Amino acid sequence: MFRTALLLAALGLGTTASAQEFKTYTTNEPFEDVVFAVESAILSGGLVIDHVSRTGAMLERTRADLGSDKVLFLAADVYEFCSASVSRQVMEADPLNFNFCPYAIRIYEQPETAGTVTVSHQVYTGTMAPVATMLEGIVKDALGLD
């Protein structure tokens, strides 16, 4: 039985993927300015950016090699970071909240909406609500929202 469950899990047959909910914000500011503002808001909160994924550049760089002519993003970056205090708070409430760390803010611009930059982050509730508050604060600070 255990081997069957392990095999199904390894093949991805034992579980189903679920959609994640994201909160999005849009702005007409240039992509580079939004990136700078988000980076600044993260750093001014005393946080360290652990990783920046240049997802849009990777997709564009590999587009032709994969036989596609569709441009998905004009630019798309993902900023990953963690907060010692917020992480401790949510993980003391439930140690399995470890699965959500690091937290991410996504910034992207799509060809069909050129000139509009979207900033998004995952929606968290329950014991993860403090993370939601932190992410919303960072994005609102970056975009100059109240």
C-alpha positions in Angstrom: 0.0 0.0 0.0 2.7 2.4 1.0 4.6 1.7 -2.3 1.5 2.4 -4.3 0.8 5.7 -2.5 4.5 6.7 -2.9 4.4 5.8 -6.6 1.1 7.7 -7.2 2.5 10.7 -5.4 5.7 10.6 -7.4 3.7 10.4 -10.6 1.5 13.2 -9.5 -1.6 11.0 -9.7 -2.3 10.9 -5.9 -3.0 14.6 -5.7 -4.7 17.3 -7.7 -3.3 20.7 -8.2 -5.5 23.5 -6.9 -5.6 27.1 -8.2 -4.1 29.8 -6.0 -5.8 33.1 -5.5 -3.8 36.2 -6.1 -4.5 39.8 -5.3 -3.5 42.1 -8.1 -2.9 45.8 -8.5 -2.3 47.7 -11.7 -0.4 50.9 -12.5 0.5 52.9 -15.6 4.0 53.5 -14.3 6.9 52.0 -16.4 7.9 48.5 -15.5 11.4 49.5 -14.4 10.0 52.1 -12.0 7.5 49.6 -10.5 10.4 47.1 -10.0 12.5 49.8 -8.3 9.5 50.8 -6.0 8.8 47.2 -5.0 12.5 46.5 -4.3 12.7 49.7 -2.3 9.5 48.8 -0.3 10.8 45.3 0.5 14.2 46.6 1.6 12.9 49.6 3.6 10.8 47.1 5.5 14.1 45.6 6.8 13.7 42.5 4.6 16.2 40.8 2.4 15.4 39.8 -1.2 16.4 36.2 -1.3 15.9 35.7 -5.1 14.7 37.5 -8.2 13.3 35.2 -10.9 13.5 36.8 -14.3 10.6 34.7 -15.5 9.7 36.9 -18.5 13.2 37.0 -19.8 13.5 33.2 -19.5 10.3 32.6 -21.4 11.3 35.0 -24.1 14.8 33.6 -24.3 13.5 30.1 -24.8 10.4 30.9 -26.9 11.9 30.1 -30.3 13.8 27.0 -29.1 10.4 25.6 -27.9 8.8 26.3 -31.2 6.5 29.2 -30.1 5.9 32.6 -31.6 3.7 33.8 -28.7 5.2 36.6 -26.6 3.7 36.1 -23.1 5.2 39.0 -21.2 7.0 42.2 -22.1 8.6 41.8 -18.7 7.9 39.6 -15.7 9.9 39.2 -12.5 9.2 37.4 -9.2 10.7 38.8 -5.9 11.1 36.2 -3.1 11.8 37.2 0.5 11.0 36.2 4.0 10.4 38.1 7.3 11.9 36.6 10.4 9.2 38.2 12.7 6.2 37.5 10.5 7.4 34.0 9.6 7.9 33.2 13.3 4.4 34.5 14.1 2.7 32.4 11.4 4.8 29.3 12.0 4.3 29.4 15.8 0.5 29.4 15.0 1.1 26.4 12.6 4.6 25.0 11.9 3.3 23.7 8.5 3.1 27.4 7.4 6.7 26.8 6.6 5.5 25.5 3.3 4.6 29.0 2.2 8.0 30.6 2.8 9.6 32.4 1.1 6.8 34.9 0.1 6.7 36.4 -3.4 5.6 39.5 -5.2 5.2 39.2 -8.9 5.5 42.1 -11.3 4.6 41.8 -15.0 3.5 43.5 -18.2 1.7 41.7 -21.0 1.7 42.6 -24.7 -2.0 42.9 -24.9 -2.0 45.5 -22.0 1.2 47.2 -22.8 1.7 50.2 -20.6 -0.2 48.6 -17.7 2.0 46.9 -15.1 0.5 44.4 -12.8 1.8 43.6 -9.3 0.4 40.6 -7.5 0.8 38.4 -4.5 -0.8 35.3 -3.2 -3.8 35.7 -0.9 -3.4 34.2 2.6 -6.0 33.8 5.3 -6.3 32.1 8.7 -2.9 31.7 10.4 -1.2 33.2 7.4 -3.2 36.5 7.6 -0.1 38.3 8.9 1.7 37.5 5.7 -1.2 38.9 3.7 -1.0 42.1 5.7 2.8 42.4 5.1 2.5 41.7 1.4 -0.3 44.2 1.0 1.6 46.8 2.9 4.7 46.4 0.7 2.7 46.6 -2.5 0.7 49.6 -1.3 3.8 51.4 -0.2 5.5 50.7 -3.6 2.5 51.9 -5.6 1.8 54.9 -3.3 -1.7 53.5 -2.3 -3.4 54.1 1.0 
